[in-house]
Amino acid sequence: MKFSVIIPTYQETQHLRQCIRRVRDTDPDVEIIIADGGSTDNTVEIAKDEHVSVCHSLLGRGLQCNAGAVNASGNILLFLHADTFLPLNAFEVLRSCFDDERVQVGTFRLAFDVSRLLLRFYSFFTRFDSIFTRFGDQCIVVRKSFYETIGGFPDWPLFEDVRLLHLARERTTIQSFPAIVTTSARRFLKRGIIRQQLRNGWYIIQYLMGESPERLARKYNGQAQPPPSTSLIVFARYPHPGKVKTRLARTIGKTQAAELYKACVEHIFNECNKLPDCAQKILFYADESDVSAIERWAPRSFRCLPQSGDALGERMSSAFSYVFNNGSKRAIIIGTDVPDITANVLDQAINSLDNADVVIGPSNDGGYYLLGMNRFHPELFDDIPWSTNVVFERTMAVVHRLGLRAKSLLKLMDIDTEADIRHWSITASTQTKHPLFKAAQGFRIAPSIESAYIR
């Protein structure tokens, strides 16, 4: 019998370290997996400092729990909120219960970290099984085989725990383990105990009456707009001299080529961040040994994940597969070699997917600088002669063969050589604040700022 503790996190610096250490106090050898939903605080750093596994997912507790389960090696999964703490006899109790093969799933009883009469009253009822008294706060523990049989958690932003327990209840009895987990009362103290409990009950009633979890989550969290359903994918390497822009380095040197590459990538970072509310941003990096440097370099708004696969097409396909499997409805991959990509271009691409199946931005060298889709089409990456002047042509042939509706964006210039930079610098010389223009001008590849305006 092996347990895997899965902790979904988002901005959990306040409680995470204590939560992890309590698990270790309970069983120092148990597998702990942090399933992070894109935290921009020190959540991931705390997890790494505590030497636990970290996997990344799009934001949403159901999505994150499922991502953690995929990475779990245990045959019993324990889903633990970061502000909830296990009793010291937790695994002793669980081993005793799961020795009975009939036990498939259960929860602990609940207590709060502050002593209030109303909270103790509420805690009393958590020993009983009902839709109003069993939640993820109580730590759902389930055999992995049974979890897979019922399909795991739904990809919902709210009530994913209620739904999983409902599906389980249709097949078996939900056990109440004879031990108590302690959870934070922060929500109750913030809003008032009675008000928070009435609010919780009202949202459950709305859910039972058929209101969508997505809409309820927006109201519960005070969001006027739905959470991001679009992913912006950026492929990049850390700008080590000699490892990037090798063609450019032949004429201007490795260090200068790396600086120009860095300027291009940082321009893409800046343009992506002008769309803060419409998309989740993921940087897929090429070399896993660069993870620390990449995470320091990339803006905090970006999640950083390693590329998977050998050939470029395989790696791109894997990235699209990842974001669609983790809840994205639309995804766009962006090249870093095209300095004229702007937030307006990205916005146009995203909006194009309302009426098109695929959006593509051709580059002047016969490739493309942007590819987006509202459904995963792996065929777009099969049998394409990458790094040739027919990539765009061959990709469009696949689009037409599949009968997909396509939107083509404005053709933009790709930067690969010193001649490309000189040409771009002249045609775009009014963009003197562009990071690439500044870097090129500093290396005397671009015209001086004064002469840039004398046309």
N, C-alpha and C positions, 0 to 999 in steps of 0.2 A: 504494500500500500504506500503510494507516494503522493504527497500533497504539493500542489503548486498554488502559491498565493498571488493573485492578480490584483493590482491596485491601479485603478484608472485615475489619472491625475490631470489637473489643469490649474496652474497657479496655486500650488499647494505647499509653499515654503513654510507656512506656519506650523503644520502638523506632520509633514511627511517623515522627517527624520525620527520623530518619536514613534510614529506608526511602525516604521521599519524595525526599529530597535526593539519594540515590544514583540513583534513577530519573532525576532531572533532570540529574545529572552524565553519565548515559549518553546521554540525548537531552533537551535542554531544552524541546523543543516537543511532546513526547508527551502525549497526554491521560491524566490520572490521575483516577480516580474512587474515592472512599472510600465503601464500602457499610457503613454502621454499623448495628450490631444493638442499639442502645439504650445506649451507653456512658454512665455517670454520672460518669466522671472527665473529664479535659481532652482526650480523644481528638478530639472534633469541633472543639474550639477550636484544637487544633494544626493540623488539616486546613485550617481556614479561614485561619489565620495563614499557612499555606504556599500559600494561593491555589489550592487544588485543589477540584474538584467534590465535593460530599457528597450522597449519597442515603441514605434511611433505610429500614430493613426490620425485620421481626420477627427476633429472634435465631435464628441457625442459619446455619452457613457456606454451605450450599447455597442457602438462601433469599437470603442477602446477595449471593452471587455472581450469582445470577439477576437480582436487582434492579439490580446494577451493569451487567450486560450489557444490560438494557433501556435504560439511559441512555447506553450507549456509542455513539459515532459511528464508531468504527474498524471495519474489516473483519477485523481480527485481534485477538483478545482474549487478554490476558495476565493470568492470575489469580495474584496475588502475595500471600503471607502477609506480615503487617506486621513479622515478625521475620526476614524473609529478604531478602537484598540481592543485587541483580543485578551481574553482572560488567560492567566498563566497555565491553566490546565486545558487549553483549547484542543490541542492535538491528542491529548490523552482521552478526552471526551469523544472526539471525532473518530478515533481509531476504534473505540468501544462500540460506537453506533454503527460505523460502516463495516464492522465485522459481520453484521447481519446483511446478507446479500440482498434482502428485500428493500433495504434503505437506499434510496436513489438521490434524494435531495432534502435539504432542510435549512433552517435558519436558527440562530441563537436568540435568546431573549435579549431585551434591550434595556440599558440604563443610560442616564445622561451624566455628563461630567460636572453638573451642578445639582444641588439638592433643592428641589421645589416640589411642593405638594402636588401640583397639577401634573408635573412631569413624572413623578412617581406613579400617579394614577394612570397616566398614559402608558408607562412602562409595564404596568401590571398586565395590560391586555395583549401585550406582544407575545405572550405564551400561547395565545389562541390563534387558530388559522382562519383568516378572512382577508378579503381584499382591502379592508380598512386597517388591518393590524400586521401585515407582513410586507416588508419592504427591503430594499438593498442595504439600508442602514444597519440591518441586523446581521449582515454578512451571509450571503447565499453560498451554500456549499453543495456541490453536485458531482456525481460521478461523470467523468468526461464522456463515457459512452452514452449515458442518458442525455447529457447536454447536447451531444451531436444528434441524437435521435429526435429531439424536439426542435432542432434547428438553431440552438443558441439564442442570444438576445436579438430582438428586432433592432433594425437600424433607426431607432427612435431617439429624439433628444430628451424625452420625458416618459416616465411610466414603462421604461424598458424592463424594469425589475418586476412590475406588476404583471406584464404580459408573459414574461418567462415563467413566473410562478403559476399563472393561470394555465399555461400549456402543460406544465408539470402536474398540476392538480387534476387535469383530465386523465392522467395515466397512473398516478400513484398518490400516496399520502405524503404531504409536506411534514417532515419531522420538525419538532421543536427540541433542539439540543439542550440538555440540562446544564447550561452555563450561560453567563451574561457577558455581552460585549458592551463597551462604554463608548458612546458617541458624543460629539460636540453638540451643545445646545445653542450654538451661535445664532442660528436662524430664529429660534424661539425668543432668545433674549433681545435680539435686534428689533423684532416686530411686536413682541408681546406674546406670551404663551398661548392665551386664548385666541387671539387674533390669528396667529400662525396655524394653530390646529384647525380653526374654522376654515381658513384659507386652503389648507391641505385637503380637508374634506370636500370643499366646494369644487376643487379641481378634479378630484376623483369622481365626483358625481357627473361633472361635465364629460369626463372621459367615458364613463359608463353610458352616457346618453349619446355618444357617437362623435364628440368633438375630436378633431385630429390632434395627436400628440405634438405635431409641429406647431400648430396654432397655439395650443395650450402652453408650450414651452416659451413661445415668444411673449405671451402675456405674463407668464410666471416670472420670467427674467427681465421684464420691462423692455423688450425689444420691439421697436416699431417695424423693423424689417426682418425677413427671414434670415437665418444664418447663412454664411457663404455655401453655395453648392457648386462653385466653379473653382478649379485648381489651376494655378499658373505654375508650370513646370520649367525650371531653368537647369540646363546642364552646364557644369563648369568644372574646371580644375583650379587648384590653388596656384597662384601665379609664381611658381618657382622658375627662375631663369633656366632656360634650356629644356623645360618641359612643356612650354606653351608657345604657340606662334613660331614654330620652327622655320617655316619658309621666310617669315619676316626677319627672324634672327640672323639668317644668312647674310643679310645686307646691312642691318643696323646694330647687330649684336644681341646677345641673349638677354642682358639686363634691360635694355631699352625695349625690346620686344615684350618682355614680361610686364613692364610698366604700362605699355600701351594696351596690352590685353587686360590688365587690372582696371584700367580706365574704362574700357568697353563694358566689362562685367558690372562695375559699380554704376555705370549709367543705367544698365538694365535694372539693377536693384532699385535705383531711385525712381525710375518710371513705374515699376511694379508697385512701389509703395505709394504712388499717387492714386491707387485704386484700393484703399485700405479696407473697405467694407464689402467689396463685391467678390473677393476671391481669396482663397487660401494659397499661400505661396510656399513652394517647396523647391529647395536647391538640391539636386542630385549631383553628388560629387564623384569624381572618377577614381580617386585613390583613397582606400580606406585608411591608409596610414596618415592621411592629412586631416582626419576628422577634427582634431583639436584646433588646428590652424583655420580650417574652414568655418568652424562654429564661432571663432573669434572674429573672423572677417565678415561673415554674412550678417546683415541686419537681424535684429531680434525678431522681426516680423516673419522671417523665413524659417521653416523647418528644414533641417539638413539630414538627408538620407543618402546612403551609398547607392551608386548605380549597380544594376544587376545584369549580367550577361557579357558576352564577348564582343560581337560586332555591334556597330552603332545602332542598326535597326533593331537588334535584339534588346539592347539597353533602353531604347526609346519605347519599344513595345512593352517592356517590363514596367516602365514608369507609368504609362497610361493604364496598364492593367492594375497597378497598385492603387491609383487614385480612384478609379471606377469601382474597384472591389471595396473601397473604403468610403463609399457614399457620394462621390462626386457625380453630378449630373452633366457637367461640361468640363472639359479639360483642354488646355492649350499649352504646347511646348514652344519655347522661345529660344532662338539662337543668341549667342553673345557676341557674334562677329559683325553685327549690323548696327551701326551707331545711330541710324535714323529711326529705330523703333522708339516710339513714344507712348505715353499713357493713352493718347487718343487712338493710336493704332491698336493697342490692346483692347480698349473699350469697344472699338468697331468690331474687332474679331469676336469678342464675347457676345455682343449683340447680334452678330451675324448668325450665331448658332440658334437663335430663336426661329429662324426660317430655313436654315441650311443644315445638312447633316455634317458637313465638313467645311472648314475655312482654312485657306492656305495662303501664305504670303511668299510669292516667288522672289528669289534673289537674282542679281544680274549674272551670276556665274552658272546658272542652270539648276541650282538647288532651291531650297526654300528656307526662310528664316523663321517661319511660324507655321504650326499645324495645330488645328483644333478640331474637336469632334464632340458631339453630345451623346455618343455611344461608342463603346470600344470596338474598333475595326482592326484586328491584328493583321488582316491581309494587306493593309497599307504599308507594312514593313517587310513583307516577304519579297525576296528576289529583286531588291532594288540595288543597283550598282552605286553604293554610297561614295561620296567624294568625287563624283563625275558630273559632267555638264548635262546629264539627262535625268537627274533625280526628280526634278519637278515634273518633267514630261512623263516619266514612268509612273510616278505616283498618281498623276491625273488619269492615266490610262486605267489604273486599278479603280479609282473613284468611279469612272464611267462604267467599267465592267460590273461593278457592284450595284450600279443604278442609284448612286448617292447624289443628293443635291449638294453642289459645291459653290462656295463663294470665294473668289480670288481677290486678294488685296492688292494694293499698289506694289509694283516691283521696287525693291530697295537694293542698295549696294552692299555687298559683302566685302569685308576687309581681310585680305590674306597676305598681301605683299606691300613693300614700301611704295610701289607705284599706286596701289589702291589707296593708301593713306594720302598720298600727295593729291591724287585726283579728288578724293572726297573732301579734303581740306579746302580745296579751291572752290568746289561747287557748294560747300556748306560753310563758307568762311564767315558768314554772318552769325554763326553759332559759336561765338568766341568763348562762351561760358560752358560749352560742352566739355566734359572731362577728357575725351579723346583729343579734341582740338587743343586743349591746354597742354596735354602731355606731348602731342606731336610738335606743337610750337616750341616747347621747351627743348626738344631734341632737334629743332631746326628742320623738321620735316614739313611742317605746315608753314604758311606765310605768317609774318609778324602780325600782331594785332592791329598795328597801324595800317599796314598795307592791305589787311583783309577788307577794309572798307573802301579802298580805292579800286574800283572795278571798271 
